[in-house]
Amino acid sequence: MPLATFAWWLSIKQASRLVSAHVADTRLLIDKTSATSAEWDAIVVPRVLKLINETLPVLSKGCADALVATAANHWVNALGWFALLLNGDDGPILAALIFSALMPLGLAPDVAGASSDCDSIATSLNDKLTESKLDARRS
């Protein structure tokens, strides 16, 4: 069971990191490409749409499903460890209880970081489009 839990945890962390890296690359592309250029429609828009329509929903569903399953597993284990602790067992039982109760919270920063990175794409797009509209008015 610990191996399965570790595999889930590691895969969620890796997926979050990969999405964060993809978002960072996309933000750089947004920042360096003019919204009025041909590259914008040919490169930036398809990349952002793919990120929004494919990558983010898959990450979101995968993280949600895995987090719920992992949290439920660990909290049921924590309940069992707590029952053993009440029964008079101690030592490693207390450590297992604390680990099982807190383990799901270890995923939260990576998932939240990926979500924040995704929000930054909207900010970058809005800034770039506002900038291009201001430039068009000045011209």
Protein Blocks (a to p, Z undefined) as FASTA:
>chain_A
ZZmmmmmmmmmmmmmmmmmmmmmmmmmmmmmpcfkbmklmmmmmmmmmmmmmmmmmmmmm
mmmmmmmmmmmmmmmmmmmmmmmmmnopghjlmmmmmmmmmmmmmmmmmmmmmmmmmmmm
mmmmmmmmmmmmmmmmmZZ
